[in-house]
Amino acid sequence: MNYKLDKQIVHNDVLRNSFIDLAIKTFDLSFKEWYRKGYWTTPIFPTPW
């Protein structure tokens, strides 16, 4: 099995929606309105470079 780390899920509708669904199922927390209002514009993971 191969895994891929994607730090730019904000730009990928499928990955972003999958992340949002996971957050809802895991934490009962949704980022849908946050994204819709334009607050999610950068990667969520800080990078050391």
PERA-V255829 format. One record per residue. N is the residue number from 1. RES is the residue in one letter. PHI is phi in whole degrees, -180 to 180 (* if undefined). PSI is psi as a letter, one per 20 degrees, with the letter a starting at -180 (NA if undefined). Layout:
BEGIN
N&RES&PHI&PSI + N&RES&PHI&PSI
END
This chain:
BEGIN
1&M&*&p + 2&N&-109&q + 3&Y&-121&q + 4&K&-131&p + 5&L&-94&o + 6&D&-118&o + 7&K&-90&i + 8&Q&-116&l + 9&I&-67&i + 10&V&-61&h + 11&H&-94&i + 12&N&-118&o + 13&D&-56&g + 14&V&-65&g + 15&L&-68&g + 16&R&-62&g + 17&N&-67&h + 18&S&-65&g + 19&F&-63&g + 20&I&-62&g + 21&D&-62&g + 22&L&-63&g + 23&A&-62&h + 24&I&-65&g + 25&K&-67&h + 26&T&-84&g + 27&F&-119&j + 28&D&54&l + 29&L&-130&p + 30&S&-117&p + 31&F&-102&j + 32&K&-61&g + 33&E&-67&h + 34&W&-59&g + 35&Y&-68&g + 36&R&-59&h + 37&K&-83&i + 38&G&90&j + 39&Y&-80&h + 40&W&-101&n + 41&T&-120&i + 42&T&-129&r + 43&P&-61&q + 44&I&-83&i + 45&F&-101&p + 46&P&-68&q + 47&T&-113&q + 48&P&-77&i + 49&W&-117&NA
END
